[in-house]
Amino acid sequence: MTVTSPAHLVTGPAPPPVTLLLDTHDDRTIHAAAYQRAHPHRGRITTDPTPHTSSLAYLALDLLRAMGRDSFSRPDAERMSTDPAWRAVTCWTLHMGLAEAIVLRAHRLTPERLKRLATWRTETGIHLILIAHTPTPADEQRLNERLTAANLTDLTAVRGTDTILNAIGPAATGRRHGPPPSDHAYPLPSLPRSGVAAFRADCWRRQNDLDFAHTDGQYRAGYAAARTWLARHPPPPPPPDTPQAEDAGPDGATPWRNMEGLRLFLARLTVLSPSPQHTLARVRGAQAAFLSQALLLNVPDDLAKHGGPGITTVPITPRVAHILTTQLPNPLRAAAVAALLFTGTSQSLLSMTQLASVGEHATLLAIDRDSRINVGVPPGPRHLYAIPPRARPLLAAALEFRRRTPRTADHLGLFANCFGTSERFDHLIRDVSLHIPTVLHPHTTEDWHTVARCWHLNTPAPAIAPTMPPAPGAHP
């Protein structure tokens, strides 16, 4: 087995010197200023280690709680042992933009805890600020000995209440309490099941002016996105003697070559769609744009029967991302639920996700199901899904978490500990408390964008302007 190379691990910048704030009088205003400074969304946290505890795991959980990931405080929540908890702290720090951490009561930290903080600082480059109560020179000497033993020797010591308050910095502004508000999308009415040729006209005949304006907005968005994608990915001219495939389209048509690229485009077009109606309007607009280039894009007549992006998915909005990160402190579990939400595919397919399935910069998910089922078989067509922007830090943190796990290789499963058994999966769904369509309404067929097909019609493209023709006039 080829173990993941350390070169694959993400490392932070060189950390600045540790700021040691020596609070001789244990001033409450200093503690208050440290708490007011915290703003996790802007990269600053403040943690007060749980009193009367000395375990390494508790300190990691205290740091996770300071980041806003505190669901483990529930009696029935998942428990993380020492090493996974510290891996989670490191991964969230690297991929959520944390830059500064204030630790209160540092004089009570054991040498082992200080060593863990030193390792965390080295791996992430975070600015570590320690506030210690040292009323006598002997107390300060003992603290310095512990810091030296933990290899925290590049210190900047600060004394005096006013100087310490200046070193902490001003209080954070604009802190949000609780989850962000829910996003609102205009609900579209039931749309006609017409093909691309009649879809827009049928919508205009059946809908009032307001509904049609919103439907046509989605249609135009799909049209513009497809025209842009085709301009950036011009199809190579098909050879004239290309043989007809079994699933060939109209007579004389030749199949589109880059099907993986096309399926990824369809996934990106619909991954943030708020409803199946919005998805259908976008897809019909994209089909019209393909026709304008003498390309026939064929999708299933009933998208809901197949499921997939925009049909059995949930948009990763700020509120959904907040719930995932607060309810699931383990990066693997947070990414697993995010994948269920943005792919809309089955748990059985997602369980085959490998570390190598996550694309560069965590923008796409490519699952090679055939070679996972039949070991030794050459890779077949991959199942491609677009990772929306707000889910990318979750996937990147999960990838980092798995690569930092001992005896890890790129061909191993990314979500093995999440989808391994039905009991684990049930606990995962229970902990997140989100509506997951693919779990409540599973589909056994291939996702709609996976069965999509495209052909060159080999006819001159109609002379259509880059923009869409105007919509019909107002209803009589």
DRENDO-1510 file (C-alpha; in Angstrom, 1 decimal, always signed):
<recs>
REC; n; res; u; v; w
REC; 1; MET; +0.0; +0.0; +0.0 .
REC; 2; THR; +1.3; +3.4; -0.9 .
REC; 3; VAL; +0.9; +5.6; +2.1 .
REC; 4; THR; +0.0; +9.3; +1.6 .
REC; 5; SER; +3.1; +11.3; +1.3 .
REC; 6; PRO; +3.6; +14.2; +3.7 .
REC; 7; ALA; +4.0; +16.4; +0.6 .
REC; 8; HIS; +0.2; +16.1; +0.2 .
REC; 9; LEU; -0.4; +17.6; +3.6 .
REC; 10; VAL; -1.4; +21.2; +3.8 .
REC; 11; THR; +0.8; +23.3; +6.1 .
REC; 12; GLY; +0.3; +26.8; +7.3 .
REC; 13; PRO; +2.7; +29.8; +7.1 .
REC; 14; ALA; +5.6; +30.2; +9.5 .
REC; 15; PRO; +3.9; +31.1; +12.8 .
REC; 16; PRO; +4.6; +34.5; +14.5 .
REC; 17; PRO; +6.2; +34.5; +18.0 .
REC; 18; VAL; +4.0; +33.4; +20.8 .
REC; 19; THR; +2.5; +36.3; +22.7 .
REC; 20; LEU; +2.7; +35.7; +26.5 .
REC; 21; LEU; +0.4; +38.0; +28.5 .
REC; 22; LEU; +1.5; +37.9; +32.1 .
REC; 23; ASP; -1.5; +39.0; +34.2 .
REC; 24; THR; -0.1; +39.5; +37.7 .
REC; 25; HIS; -3.4; +40.4; +39.3 .
REC; 26; ASP; -5.8; +38.1; +37.4 .
REC; 27; ASP; -7.7; +41.1; +36.1 .
REC; 28; ARG; -11.3; +40.3; +35.0 .
REC; 29; THR; -11.1; +43.1; +32.4 .
REC; 30; ILE; -8.4; +41.2; +30.6 .
REC; 31; HIS; -10.5; +38.1; +30.4 .
REC; 32; ALA; -13.5; +40.1; +29.2 .
REC; 33; ALA; -11.4; +41.8; +26.5 .
REC; 34; ALA; -10.1; +38.4; +25.3 .
REC; 35; TYR; -13.7; +37.1; +25.0 .
REC; 36; GLN; -14.8; +40.3; +23.2 .
REC; 37; ARG; -11.9; +39.9; +20.8 .
REC; 38; ALA; -13.2; +36.5; +19.5 .
REC; 39; HIS; -14.8; +36.3; +16.1 .
REC; 40; PRO; -14.4; +32.8; +14.5 .
REC; 41; HIS; -15.8; +34.0; +11.2 .
REC; 42; ARG; -12.9; +36.5; +11.0 .
REC; 43; GLY; -10.3; +34.1; +12.1 .
REC; 44; ARG; -10.1; +34.8; +15.8 .
REC; 45; ILE; -11.0; +32.5; +18.7 .
REC; 46; THR; -10.8; +32.6; +22.5 .
REC; 47; THR; -10.8; +29.5; +24.6 .
REC; 48; ASP; -10.9; +28.9; +28.4 .
REC; 49; PRO; -9.8; +25.3; +29.1 .
REC; 50; THR; -12.4; +23.4; +31.1 .
REC; 51; PRO; -11.5; +23.6; +34.8 .
REC; 52; HIS; -10.3; +20.5; +36.7 .
REC; 53; THR; -9.4; +18.6; +33.5 .
REC; 54; SER; -6.0; +17.7; +32.3 .
REC; 55; SER; -6.6; +15.4; +29.4 .
REC; 56; LEU; -5.4; +16.3; +25.9 .
REC; 57; ALA; -8.8; +15.5; +24.4 .
REC; 58; TYR; -10.6; +18.0; +26.6 .
REC; 59; LEU; -8.3; +20.8; +25.4 .
REC; 60; ALA; -9.0; +19.9; +21.8 .
REC; 61; LEU; -12.7; +19.9; +22.4 .
REC; 62; ASP; -12.4; +23.3; +24.1 .
REC; 63; LEU; -10.8; +24.7; +21.0 .
REC; 64; LEU; -13.5; +23.1; +18.8 .
REC; 65; ARG; -16.1; +24.7; +21.0 .
REC; 66; ALA; -14.4; +28.1; +20.6 .
REC; 67; MET; -14.7; +27.6; +16.8 .
REC; 68; GLY; -18.4; +27.1; +17.3 .
REC; 69; ARG; -18.4; +23.4; +16.9 .
REC; 70; ASP; -20.0; +22.3; +20.2 .
REC; 71; SER; -22.5; +19.6; +19.3 .
REC; 72; PHE; -20.4; +17.0; +21.3 .
REC; 73; SER; -21.8; +18.7; +24.5 .
REC; 74; ARG; -25.1; +16.8; +23.9 .
REC; 75; PRO; -25.3; +13.5; +25.9 .
REC; 76; ASP; -25.9; +11.4; +22.8 .
REC; 77; ALA; -23.4; +13.1; +20.5 .
REC; 78; GLU; -20.4; +11.5; +18.8 .
REC; 79; ARG; -17.3; +11.3; +21.0 .
REC; 80; MET; -13.9; +11.9; +19.6 .
REC; 81; SER; -10.7; +10.5; +21.2 .
REC; 82; THR; -7.5; +12.5; +21.6 .
REC; 83; ASP; -5.8; +12.1; +18.2 .
REC; 84; PRO; -9.0; +12.5; +16.1 .
REC; 85; ALA; -10.0; +15.6; +18.1 .
REC; 86; TRP; -6.6; +17.2; +17.5 .
REC; 87; ARG; -6.7; +16.3; +13.9 .
REC; 88; ALA; -10.1; +18.0; +13.6 .
REC; 89; VAL; -8.7; +21.1; +15.3 .
REC; 90; THR; -5.8; +21.2; +12.8 .
REC; 91; CYS; -7.9; +20.6; +9.8 .
REC; 92; TRP; -10.6; +23.2; +10.6 .
REC; 93; THR; -7.8; +25.7; +11.4 .
REC; 94; LEU; -6.2; +25.2; +8.0 .
REC; 95; HIS; -9.4; +25.3; +5.9 .
REC; 96; MET; -11.6; +27.8; +7.8 .
REC; 97; GLY; -9.2; +30.7; +7.9 .
REC; 98; LEU; -8.3; +30.8; +11.6 .
REC; 99; ALA; -5.3; +33.0; +12.3 .
REC; 100; GLU; -5.3; +33.9; +16.0 .
REC; 101; ALA; -6.1; +31.9; +19.2 .
REC; 102; ILE; -6.2; +33.3; +22.7 .
REC; 103; VAL; -5.9; +30.6; +25.5 .
REC; 104; LEU; -6.9; +31.7; +29.0 .
REC; 105; ARG; -5.3; +30.4; +32.2 .
REC; 106; ALA; -2.2; +29.2; +30.4 .
REC; 107; HIS; -0.4; +28.8; +33.8 .
REC; 108; ARG; -2.6; +25.8; +34.5 .
REC; 109; LEU; -1.7; +23.9; +31.3 .
REC; 110; THR; +0.3; +20.8; +31.7 .
REC; 111; PRO; +3.5; +20.2; +29.7 .
REC; 112; GLU; +1.7; +17.7; +27.6 .
REC; 113; ARG; -1.0; +20.2; +26.7 .
REC; 114; LEU; +1.5; +22.9; +25.9 .
REC; 115; LYS; +3.3; +20.4; +23.6 .
REC; 116; ARG; +0.0; +19.8; +21.7 .
REC; 117; LEU; -0.5; +23.6; +21.4 .
REC; 118; ALA; +3.0; +23.9; +20.1 .
REC; 119; THR; +2.4; +21.2; +17.5 .
REC; 120; TRP; -0.9; +22.8; +16.4 .
REC; 121; ARG; +0.9; +26.1; +16.1 .
REC; 122; THR; +3.7; +24.6; +13.9 .
REC; 123; GLU; +1.3; +22.8; +11.6 .
REC; 124; THR; -1.1; +25.7; +11.0 .
REC; 125; GLY; +0.9; +28.9; +11.6 .
REC; 126; ILE; -1.7; +30.2; +14.0 .
REC; 127; HIS; -0.8; +33.2; +16.2 .
REC; 128; LEU; -0.9; +31.8; +19.7 .
REC; 129; ILE; -1.7; +34.2; +22.6 .
REC; 130; LEU; -1.3; +32.8; +26.1 .
REC; 131; ILE; -2.8; +34.7; +29.1 .
REC; 132; ALA; -1.3; +33.5; +32.3 .
REC; 133; HIS; -1.8; +34.5; +36.0 .
REC; 134; THR; +1.7; +34.8; +37.5 .
REC; 135; PRO; +1.5; +36.7; +40.8 .
REC; 136; THR; +5.1; +35.9; +41.9 .
REC; 137; PRO; +8.4; +35.5; +40.1 .
REC; 138; ALA; +8.5; +31.8; +41.1 .
REC; 139; ASP; +5.2; +31.3; +39.2 .
REC; 140; GLU; +6.6; +33.0; +36.1 .
REC; 141; GLN; +9.7; +30.9; +36.3 .
REC; 142; ARG; +7.7; +27.6; +36.5 .
REC; 143; LEU; +5.6; +28.7; +33.5 .
REC; 144; ASN; +8.8; +29.5; +31.5 .
REC; 145; GLU; +10.2; +26.1; +32.3 .
REC; 146; ARG; +7.0; +24.4; +31.0 .
REC; 147; LEU; +7.0; +26.6; +27.8 .
REC; 148; THR; +10.7; +25.7; +27.2 .
REC; 149; ALA; +10.0; +22.0; +27.6 .
REC; 150; ALA; +7.1; +22.3; +25.1 .
REC; 151; ASN; +9.5; +24.0; +22.6 .
REC; 152; LEU; +7.6; +27.3; +22.9 .
REC; 153; THR; +10.7; +29.5; +23.2 .
REC; 154; ASP; +10.1; +32.3; +20.7 .
REC; 155; LEU; +8.1; +34.4; +23.1 .
REC; 156; THR; +7.0; +38.0; +23.4 .
REC; 157; ALA; +6.2; +38.7; +27.0 .
REC; 158; VAL; +3.8; +41.6; +27.9 .
REC; 159; ARG; +3.1; +42.9; +31.4 .
REC; 160; GLY; +0.8; +45.5; +32.8 .
REC; 161; THR; -3.0; +45.7; +32.4 .
REC; 162; ASP; -3.0; +48.6; +29.8 .
REC; 163; THR; -0.2; +47.1; +27.7 .
REC; 164; ILE; -2.0; +43.7; +27.8 .
REC; 165; LEU; -5.3; +45.2; +26.7 .
REC; 166; ASN; -3.5; +46.9; +23.8 .
REC; 167; ALA; -1.9; +43.6; +22.8 .
REC; 168; ILE; -5.2; +41.8; +22.8 .
REC; 169; GLY; -6.7; +44.4; +20.5 .
REC; 170; PRO; -10.1; +46.0; +20.1 .
REC; 171; ALA; -13.4; +44.1; +20.6 .
REC; 172; ALA; -14.8; +42.4; +17.5 .
REC; 173; THR; -17.8; +44.0; +15.8 .
REC; 174; GLY; -20.6; +42.4; +13.8 .
REC; 175; ARG; -20.6; +39.1; +15.6 .
REC; 176; ARG; -23.5; +36.9; +14.7 .
REC; 177; HIS; -25.3; +34.8; +17.2 .
REC; 178; GLY; -27.2; +31.8; +16.0 .
REC; 179; PRO; -27.5; +30.5; +12.4 .
REC; 180; PRO; -27.9; +32.8; +9.4 .
REC; 181; PRO; -31.4; +33.4; +8.2 .
REC; 182; SER; -32.9; +31.0; +5.7 .
REC; 183; ASP; -32.5; +31.9; +2.0 .
REC; 184; HIS; -35.6; +32.6; +0.0 .
REC; 185; ALA; -36.2; +31.7; -3.6 .
REC; 186; TYR; -39.4; +32.6; -5.5 .
REC; 187; PRO; -41.4; +29.3; -5.8 .
REC; 188; LEU; -42.1; +28.4; -9.4 .
REC; 189; PRO; -45.4; +26.8; -10.3 .
REC; 190; SER; -45.7; +23.4; -11.9 .
REC; 191; LEU; -43.9; +23.5; -15.3 .
REC; 192; PRO; -45.1; +21.9; -18.5 .
REC; 193; ARG; -43.4; +18.7; -19.5 .
REC; 194; SER; -42.8; +20.0; -23.0 .
REC; 195; GLY; -39.6; +19.5; -24.9 .
REC; 196; VAL; -37.1; +22.2; -25.6 .
REC; 197; ALA; -38.8; +23.4; -28.7 .
REC; 198; ALA; -42.2; +24.2; -27.0 .
REC; 199; PHE; -41.2; +24.7; -23.4 .
REC; 200; ARG; -40.8; +28.5; -23.3 .
REC; 201; ALA; -44.0; +29.1; -25.3 .
REC; 202; ASP; -46.0; +26.7; -23.2 .
REC; 203; CYS; -44.8; +28.4; -20.0 .
REC; 204; TRP; -45.9; +31.8; -21.4 .
REC; 205; ARG; -49.4; +30.4; -22.2 .
REC; 206; ARG; -49.9; +28.7; -18.9 .
REC; 207; GLN; -48.4; +31.2; -16.4 .
REC; 208; ASN; -49.2; +34.7; -15.3 .
REC; 209; ASP; -46.8; +37.5; -16.0 .
REC; 210; LEU; -45.0; +37.3; -12.6 .
REC; 211; ASP; -44.6; +33.5; -12.7 .
REC; 212; PHE; -43.4; +33.6; -16.3 .
REC; 213; ALA; -40.9; +36.3; -15.5 .
REC; 214; HIS; -39.3; +34.1; -12.8 .
REC; 215; THR; -39.4; +31.0; -14.9 .
REC; 216; ASP; -37.9; +32.8; -17.9 .
REC; 217; GLY; -35.2; +34.2; -15.7 .
REC; 218; GLN; -34.1; +30.6; -14.9 .
REC; 219; TYR; -34.4; +29.6; -18.5 .
REC; 220; ARG; -32.3; +32.6; -19.6 .
REC; 221; ALA; -29.7; +31.7; -16.9 .
REC; 222; GLY; -29.4; +28.2; -18.3 .
REC; 223; TYR; -29.2; +29.5; -21.9 .
REC; 224; ALA; -26.4; +32.0; -21.0 .
REC; 225; ALA; -24.4; +29.5; -19.0 .
REC; 226; ALA; -24.5; +27.0; -21.8 .
REC; 227; ARG; -23.5; +29.5; -24.5 .
REC; 228; THR; -20.6; +30.6; -22.3 .
REC; 229; TRP; -19.5; +27.0; -21.6 .
REC; 230; LEU; -19.6; +26.1; -25.3 .
REC; 231; ALA; -17.6; +29.2; -26.2 .
REC; 232; ARG; -14.9; +28.2; -23.7 .
REC; 233; HIS; -15.0; +24.5; -24.7 .
REC; 234; PRO; -15.5; +24.4; -28.4 .
REC; 235; PRO; -16.3; +20.9; -29.5 .
REC; 236; PRO; -13.7; +19.3; -31.9 .
REC; 237; PRO; -15.1; +18.6; -35.3 .
REC; 238; PRO; -16.3; +15.0; -35.4 .
REC; 239; PRO; -14.6; +12.8; -38.0 .
REC; 240; PRO; -16.8; +12.2; -41.0 .
REC; 241; ASP; -16.6; +8.4; -40.7 .
REC; 242; THR; -17.5; +8.2; -37.1 .
REC; 243; PRO; -19.5; +5.0; -36.7 .
REC; 244; GLN; -23.0; +5.2; -35.1 .
REC; 245; ALA; -23.2; +4.1; -31.5 .
REC; 246; GLU; -26.0; +2.0; -30.1 .
REC; 247; ASP; -27.5; +5.1; -28.3 .
REC; 248; ALA; -26.9; +7.3; -31.3 .
REC; 249; GLY; -29.4; +10.1; -31.8 .
REC; 250; PRO; -30.9; +11.2; -35.1 .
REC; 251; ASP; -29.7; +9.8; -38.4 .
REC; 252; GLY; -26.4; +11.3; -39.4 .
REC; 253; ALA; -25.6; +12.6; -35.9 .
REC; 254; THR; -22.3; +11.9; -34.2 .
REC; 255; PRO; -22.0; +11.6; -30.5 .
REC; 256; TRP; -20.3; +14.3; -28.4 .
REC; 257; ARG; -16.9; +13.2; -27.3 .
REC; 258; ASN; -16.2; +14.8; -23.9 .
REC; 259; MET; -19.1; +13.4; -21.9 .
REC; 260; GLU; -17.4; +13.9; -18.6 .
REC; 261; GLY; -17.0; +17.6; -19.2 .
REC; 262; LEU; -20.6; +17.9; -20.3 .
REC; 263; ARG; -21.9; +16.1; -17.2 .
REC; 264; LEU; -19.8; +18.3; -15.0 .
REC; 265; PHE; -21.3; +21.4; -16.7 .
REC; 266; LEU; -24.8; +20.1; -16.1 .
REC; 267; ALA; -24.0; +19.4; -12.4 .
REC; 268; ARG; -22.5; +22.9; -12.0 .
REC; 269; LEU; -25.5; +24.5; -13.7 .
REC; 270; THR; -28.0; +22.9; -11.2 .
REC; 271; VAL; -26.2; +22.1; -8.0 .
REC; 272; LEU; -27.4; +25.3; -6.3 .
REC; 273; SER; -30.9; +25.1; -7.8 .
REC; 274; PRO; -33.5; +25.7; -5.1 .
REC; 275; SER; -36.2; +23.3; -6.5 .
REC; 276; PRO; -36.7; +20.8; -9.3 .
REC; 277; GLN; -38.8; +23.4; -11.2 .
REC; 278; HIS; -35.8; +25.8; -11.2 .
REC; 279; THR; -33.7; +22.9; -12.5 .
REC; 280; LEU; -36.0; +22.0; -15.3 .
REC; 281; ALA; -36.1; +25.7; -16.5 .
REC; 282; ARG; -32.3; +25.9; -16.4 .
REC; 283; VAL; -31.9; +22.6; -18.3 .
REC; 284; ARG; -34.4; +23.6; -21.0 .
REC; 285; GLY; -32.5; +26.9; -21.5 .
REC; 286; ALA; -29.2; +25.0; -21.8 .
REC; 287; GLN; -30.8; +22.7; -24.4 .
REC; 288; ALA; -31.9; +25.7; -26.4 .
REC; 289; ALA; -28.4; +27.1; -26.3 .
REC; 290; PHE; -27.0; +23.7; -27.5 .
REC; 291; LEU; -29.5; +23.7; -30.4 .
REC; 292; SER; -28.3; +27.1; -31.4 .
REC; 293; GLN; -24.9; +25.5; -32.0 .
REC; 294; ALA; -26.3; +22.5; -34.0 .
REC; 295; LEU; -25.9; +20.3; -30.9 .
REC; 296; LEU; -28.7; +18.1; -29.5 .
REC; 297; LEU; -28.6; +17.8; -25.7 .
REC; 298; ASN; -30.9; +15.0; -24.6 .
REC; 299; VAL; -31.9; +14.5; -21.0 .
REC; 300; PRO; -34.5; +12.2; -19.4 .
REC; 301; ASP; -38.1; +13.3; -19.9 .
REC; 302; ASP; -38.8; +12.9; -16.1 .
REC; 303; LEU; -35.9; +14.3; -14.2 .
REC; 304; ALA; -37.5; +13.5; -10.9 .
REC; 305; LYS; -37.5; +9.8; -11.6 .
REC; 306; HIS; -33.7; +9.8; -11.9 .
REC; 307; GLY; -32.7; +12.3; -9.2 .
REC; 308; GLY; -29.4; +14.0; -9.0 .
REC; 309; PRO; -28.2; +17.6; -9.0 .
REC; 310; GLY; -31.0; +20.1; -8.7 .
REC; 311; ILE; -33.6; +17.3; -8.2 .
REC; 312; THR; -32.7; +15.5; -4.9 .
REC; 313; THR; -30.1; +18.1; -3.7 .
REC; 314; VAL; -30.2; +20.8; -1.1 .
REC; 315; PRO; -28.4; +24.1; -1.9 .
REC; 316; ILE; -25.4; +24.6; +0.5 .
REC; 317; THR; -26.6; +28.0; +1.7 .
REC; 318; PRO; -24.9; +29.9; +4.6 .
REC; 319; ARG; -27.5; +28.5; +7.0 .
REC; 320; VAL; -26.9; +24.9; +5.8 .
REC; 321; ALA; -23.1; +25.3; +6.0 .
REC; 322; HIS; -23.5; +26.7; +9.6 .
REC; 323; ILE; -25.6; +23.7; +10.6 .
REC; 324; LEU; -23.1; +21.2; +9.1 .
REC; 325; THR; -20.1; +22.8; +10.9 .
REC; 326; THR; -21.8; +23.2; +14.3 .
REC; 327; GLN; -23.6; +19.9; +14.5 .
REC; 328; LEU; -20.8; +17.8; +13.1 .
REC; 329; PRO; -17.3; +18.8; +14.6 .
REC; 330; ASN; -15.7; +15.8; +12.8 .
REC; 331; PRO; -14.6; +17.0; +9.3 .
REC; 332; LEU; -15.3; +13.6; +7.8 .
REC; 333; ARG; -18.9; +13.5; +9.0 .
REC; 334; ALA; -19.6; +17.1; +8.0 .
REC; 335; ALA; -18.2; +16.5; +4.5 .
REC; 336; ALA; -20.2; +13.2; +4.2 .
REC; 337; VAL; -23.5; +14.9; +4.9 .
REC; 338; ALA; -22.5; +17.8; +2.6 .
REC; 339; ALA; -21.9; +15.3; -0.2 .
REC; 340; LEU; -25.3; +13.8; +0.3 .
REC; 341; LEU; -26.8; +17.2; +0.0 .
REC; 342; PHE; -24.9; +18.5; -3.1 .
REC; 343; THR; -24.8; +15.3; -5.1 .
REC; 344; GLY; -28.3; +14.0; -4.5 .
REC; 345; THR; -27.0; +10.5; -5.2 .
REC; 346; SER; -27.3; +7.3; -3.3 .
REC; 347; GLN; -25.3; +6.4; -0.1 .
REC; 348; SER; -24.0; +3.3; -1.9 .
REC; 349; LEU; -22.3; +5.4; -4.6 .
REC; 350; LEU; -20.9; +7.9; -2.2 .
REC; 351; SER; -19.4; +5.2; -0.1 .
REC; 352; MET; -17.1; +4.4; -3.0 .
REC; 353; THR; -15.6; +7.9; -2.9 .
REC; 354; GLN; -11.8; +7.7; -2.6 .
REC; 355; LEU; -9.4; +10.4; -1.5 .
REC; 356; ALA; -8.3; +10.7; -5.1 .
REC; 357; SER; -11.9; +11.3; -6.1 .
REC; 358; VAL; -11.8; +14.9; -4.8 .
REC; 359; GLY; -10.5; +17.2; -7.5 .
REC; 360; GLU; -7.9; +19.9; -7.1 .
REC; 361; HIS; -9.1; +22.8; -4.9 .
REC; 362; ALA; -12.1; +20.6; -4.0 .
REC; 363; THR; -14.2; +21.8; -6.9 .
REC; 364; LEU; -15.4; +18.5; -8.2 .
REC; 365; LEU; -16.1; +14.9; -7.0 .
REC; 366; ALA; -15.3; +12.1; -9.5 .
REC; 367; ILE; -16.4; +8.6; -8.4 .
REC; 368; ASP; -15.0; +5.6; -10.3 .
REC; 369; ARG; -17.7; +3.0; -9.4 .
REC; 370; ASP; -16.7; +0.3; -11.9 .
REC; 371; SER; -13.1; -0.2; -10.7 .
REC; 372; ARG; -14.2; -0.1; -7.1 .
REC; 373; ILE; -16.7; -2.9; -7.6 .
REC; 374; ASN; -14.5; -5.0; -10.0 .
REC; 375; VAL; -10.9; -4.8; -8.7 .
REC; 376; GLY; -8.4; -4.8; -11.6 .
REC; 377; VAL; -10.9; -3.6; -14.2 .
REC; 378; PRO; -9.8; -0.5; -16.1 .
REC; 379; PRO; -11.6; +2.7; -14.9 .
REC; 380; GLY; -15.0; +3.2; -16.6 .
REC; 381; PRO; -17.0; +6.4; -17.0 .
REC; 382; ARG; -16.8; +8.4; -13.8 .
REC; 383; HIS; -19.7; +9.8; -11.9 .
REC; 384; LEU; -19.0; +13.6; -11.7 .
REC; 385; TYR; -20.5; +16.1; -9.3 .
REC; 386; ALA; -19.8; +19.8; -8.8 .
REC; 387; ILE; -18.8; +20.8; -5.3 .
REC; 388; PRO; -20.5; +24.2; -4.5 .
REC; 389; PRO; -18.3; +26.9; -3.0 .
REC; 390; ARG; -19.6; +26.7; +0.6 .
REC; 391; ALA; -19.0; +23.0; +0.7 .
REC; 392; ARG; -15.4; +23.1; -0.6 .
REC; 393; PRO; -13.8; +24.0; +2.8 .
REC; 394; LEU; -15.7; +21.0; +4.3 .
REC; 395; LEU; -14.4; +18.6; +1.6 .
REC; 396; ALA; -10.9; +20.0; +1.9 .
REC; 397; ALA; -10.9; +19.6; +5.7 .
REC; 398; ALA; -12.1; +16.0; +5.4 .
REC; 399; LEU; -9.4; +15.2; +2.9 .
REC; 400; GLU; -6.8; +16.7; +5.2 .
REC; 401; PHE; -8.2; +14.8; +8.1 .
REC; 402; ARG; -8.1; +11.5; +6.3 .
REC; 403; ARG; -4.5; +12.1; +5.0 .
REC; 404; ARG; -3.3; +12.9; +8.5 .
REC; 405; THR; -4.8; +9.6; +9.7 .
REC; 406; PRO; -2.1; +6.9; +10.1 .
REC; 407; ARG; -1.9; +4.3; +7.3 .
REC; 408; THR; -3.9; +6.3; +4.8 .
REC; 409; ALA; -3.6; +5.9; +1.0 .
REC; 410; ASP; -5.3; +7.8; -1.8 .
REC; 411; HIS; -7.2; +4.8; -3.0 .
REC; 412; LEU; -8.9; +4.3; +0.3 .
REC; 413; GLY; -12.4; +5.4; +1.1 .
REC; 414; LEU; -13.0; +9.0; +2.2 .
REC; 415; PHE; -16.3; +8.3; +3.9 .
REC; 416; ALA; -15.6; +4.8; +5.1 .
REC; 417; ASN; -16.3; +5.5; +8.8 .
REC; 418; CYS; -19.5; +7.4; +7.9 .
REC; 419; PHE; -21.3; +5.0; +5.5 .
REC; 420; GLY; -19.7; +1.8; +6.7 .
REC; 421; THR; -22.8; +0.4; +8.6 .
REC; 422; SER; -26.4; +1.2; +8.7 .
REC; 423; GLU; -26.1; +2.1; +12.4 .
REC; 424; ARG; -23.3; +4.6; +11.7 .
REC; 425; PHE; -25.3; +6.1; +8.9 .
REC; 426; ASP; -28.4; +6.4; +11.0 .
REC; 427; HIS; -26.5; +8.2; +13.7 .
REC; 428; LEU; -25.0; +10.5; +11.1 .
REC; 429; ILE; -28.4; +11.5; +9.8 .
REC; 430; ARG; -29.8; +11.9; +13.4 .
REC; 431; ASP; -26.9; +14.2; +14.5 .
REC; 432; VAL; -27.2; +16.7; +11.6 .
REC; 433; SER; -31.0; +17.2; +11.8 .
REC; 434; LEU; -31.4; +18.3; +8.1 .
REC; 435; HIS; -33.8; +17.3; +5.5 .
REC; 436; ILE; -31.9; +15.0; +3.1 .
REC; 437; PRO; -34.0; +14.2; +0.0 .
REC; 438; THR; -32.0; +11.3; -1.2 .
REC; 439; VAL; -32.4; +9.5; +2.1 .
REC; 440; LEU; -36.1; +10.2; +2.4 .
REC; 441; HIS; -36.8; +9.4; -1.2 .
REC; 442; PRO; -34.1; +7.2; -2.6 .
REC; 443; HIS; -33.9; +6.5; -6.3 .
REC; 444; THR; -32.5; +3.4; -7.9 .
REC; 445; THR; -31.8; +4.7; -11.4 .
REC; 446; GLU; -28.7; +6.6; -12.6 .
REC; 447; ASP; -28.7; +10.4; -11.9 .
REC; 448; TRP; -30.2; +12.4; -14.7 .
REC; 449; HIS; -27.0; +14.2; -15.7 .
REC; 450; THR; -25.2; +10.8; -15.9 .
REC; 451; VAL; -27.6; +9.5; -18.5 .
REC; 452; ALA; -27.7; +12.7; -20.5 .
REC; 453; ARG; -26.5; +12.4; -24.1 .
REC; 454; CYS; -25.4; +14.9; -26.7 .
REC; 455; TRP; -24.9; +14.7; -30.5 .
REC; 456; HIS; -23.5; +16.8; -33.3 .
REC; 457; LEU; -26.4; +17.2; -35.8 .
REC; 458; ASN; -23.9; +17.8; -38.6 .
REC; 459; THR; -26.1; +20.6; -40.0 .
REC; 460; PRO; -25.2; +24.2; -40.3 .
REC; 461; ALA; -25.9; +26.0; -37.1 .
REC; 462; PRO; -28.8; +28.5; -37.3 .
REC; 463; ALA; -27.9; +32.1; -37.4 .
REC; 464; ILE; -28.9; +33.0; -33.8 .
REC; 465; ALA; -27.5; +35.9; -31.9 .
REC; 466; PRO; -25.4; +35.2; -28.8 .
REC; 467; THR; -28.3; +36.5; -26.7 .
REC; 468; MET; -31.7; +34.9; -26.5 .
REC; 469; PRO; -34.7; +36.1; -28.5 .
REC; 470; PRO; -37.0; +38.3; -26.4 .
REC; 471; ALA; -39.8; +36.7; -24.5 .
REC; 472; PRO; -43.4; +36.9; -25.9 .
REC; 473; GLY; -45.3; +40.0; -25.1 .
REC; 474; ALA; -47.6; +40.5; -22.2 .
REC; 475; HIS; -50.6; +38.3; -21.8 .
REC; 476; PRO; -53.8; +39.7; -23.3 .
</recs>
